[in-house]
Amino acid sequence: MSTVTIDKAAPTRKVKYGSMSRDRAWALKWSYFFLTIFAMFSLLPPLYMLITSLKSSAEISAATNPWWVYNPTLANYFEILTSNQFLRFFWNSAMVSIFVVTITMLISVPAAFALARMRFWGSATLATGVFLTYLIPETLLFLPLFKMFAAFGEFTGIQLINKWYVLLLIYPTLTVPFCTWIMIGYFASIPKELDEAAVIDGASWFQTLTRIFIPVAFPGIIAATIFAFTVSWAQFLYPLVFTTSTDQLVLPVGIITTLIKGDVFAWGQIMTGALLGAAPPLIIYAFLMDYYIAGLTAGATKG
Amino acid sequence: MADVTLRKVVKRYDEVEAVRGIDLDIADHEFVVLVGPSGCGKSTTLRMIAGLEDISDGDIMIGGDVINDVPPKDRDIAMVFQNYALYPHMTVAENMSFGLRLKRYPKAEIKSRVDEAARMLDIVELVDRKPKQLSGGQRQRVAMGRAIVRNPKVFLFDEPLSNLDAKLRVQMRIEIKKVHQKVRTTTVYVTHDQVEAMTLADRVVVMNHGRIEQIGTPNELYHKPATKFVASFIGSPAMNFIPCRIEEIAGKLHVRLTDRIVFPLPPARAARYQNVPRSDKLLLGLRPEHITEAKQHSEPGVETFDTVLDVTEPMGMETLIYFTMEGTQVCGRVNPNAGAQDGGPLRLAVDLNNMHLLNEVTGVVL
């Protein structure tokens, strides 16, 4: 038999209900306040670019309200999109980025698998070394690299400088270490028993990689792919140094070198070119955002 | 199907010897359980049989062939892991058939094997699900299914039930036993749970510090332990060990526990312990079920004494009692109606026909 006793003499102090939700409301207000500031901070420049791209050169230089378009025109877009030169930059950028992403993933996924799973002498040191190479800034590397390619051209007669495909050799020095590092972390979070089960099931190392690790680590691979694409699409210093002929230029360098003539800035076209150039990464982000976030937060929680 | 033989198998990690020379013969169709505390080398031994660890010294044979340098996939073994190790991106059916697909079995053959295993394990309706949609017990069934479809020479289980809750563990234990009765595949099973070992095994291998302490059927280990380690590891609550000496009083052998408590040994035991040096420090090993409440009529070999209980633990069908003897806590099992009370006096009987005598220094059962 059980009895429920009610303590009549219990203190009758009023409990403050709703305090939780009041705290929450304040937290929300503050977050919205700061989010608004950050949103303005990051979205006003693109907005300004959009506004400027819709103006004629005369209106840009006129002393009117810079935030308002009085005579909207698509002339800049028309000019950029019909210019063979600009389409060439676009094409070069696309080729470089697609090839670099492919090369990067072909190197870093197997490399990460080997470093994460095939215990060999010095593998841990090598993994750290891979990351350390990523920390060396490109501003430190571009001169030695340039000298190397120049010397290579002298000795072999194969001239790589001022060809867009030289970038396919240079960009991976930025993308491979970081992508390998991301993938090492991702592969390391896969339980050891999974590859042991695969080994017992009769899978070779290569089959374990292709049939188990790549599908399981797919979000991580997407994250690494997006990173490699963004780096190669937005890279400025290396193409500026290594390519000079207009037909070899990639988009960011092309816009700057062809649309700034002496001290004359074709602001309308520069803004249009930059906006169009920012579109592909934006579209890719939009499609792969879910995978990207899943990749970045992998292993944070179980399941 | 095949027998498994281990000859002087050693595993060294740099300085540490995890397994120190193991000899073991596992017959065809046999279910052998390796049991021991963590770090005793049981998992390492299993992983060496699987080929997941190199063998530092000695030989392992499956079906008479030395497989020391044979890669895991060519050893024709299947393994069930503690955390299931299911491939998360594959359905249950794909998980089970992965090994067969790698070996390029015909599709019809794969399907019939998967169907049969799914029926055997009662997971037919789950075959199209992904592992994350399954409960722990279901995942463990799939892991077993993956082993069964391969129809290997040897099954290896590495603590397969440790991640399940107590109730499910009992259920899956029976399930594993049923599966083994059907497929009769030679099985090596690793666990740290002595109950699992006792219930599942044809033979139990008790390991400690990288060595085999004793090999035997569950009943042999329980009733005839070879060492103090086995005696204390097998059985729950554990065997009591009470410091004692052998004395000769009026020409008959006695075991002296305290100044007051001296029991005459039953004739069979007296004959066995005749040559034990009287000065040796000894331990009297008694299982809790051999310390009960005193009965009205006396039986041969059963001696009685009075004590004051420390604590009682009513279990329903019996009551566990704890009392202290010469500084050692002793556990007994009495009838719930025997009147055992916390701190209360009780007249107890010890069944010396089932006693063990151990050398306190070497831990060997005499």
Chai-1 contact restraints between the chains, C-beta under 6 A:
chainA,res_idxA,chainB,res_idxB,connection_type,confidence,min_distance_angstrom,max_distance_angstrom,comment,restraint_id
A,E193,B,F81,contact,1.0,0.0,6.0,A-B,restraint_1
A,E193,B,N83,contact,1.0,0.0,6.0,A-B,restraint_2
A,E193,B,A85,contact,1.0,0.0,6.0,A-B,restraint_3
A,L194,B,A85,contact,1.0,0.0,6.0,A-B,restraint_4
A,E196,B,L52,contact,1.0,0.0,6.0,A-B,restraint_5
A,A197,B,A85,contact,1.0,0.0,6.0,A-B,restraint_6
A,V199,B,P72,contact,1.0,0.0,6.0,A-B,restraint_7
A,I200,B,P72,contact,1.0,0.0,6.0,A-B,restraint_8
A,I200,B,M79,contact,1.0,0.0,6.0,A-B,restraint_9
A,D201,B,F98,contact,1.0,0.0,6.0,A-B,restraint_10
A,D201,B,G99,contact,1.0,0.0,6.0,A-B,restraint_11
A,G202,B,K73,contact,1.0,0.0,6.0,A-B,restraint_12
A,G202,B,G99,contact,1.0,0.0,6.0,A-B,restraint_13
A,G202,B,L102,contact,1.0,0.0,6.0,A-B,restraint_14
A,G202,B,K103,contact,1.0,0.0,6.0,A-B,restraint_15
A,A203,B,L102,contact,1.0,0.0,6.0,A-B,restraint_16
A,I212,B,Y87,contact,1.0,0.0,6.0,A-B,restraint_17
A,P215,B,H89,contact,1.0,0.0,6.0,A-B,restraint_18
A,V216,B,P88,contact,1.0,0.0,6.0,A-B,restraint_19
A,V216,B,H89,contact,1.0,0.0,6.0,A-B,restraint_20
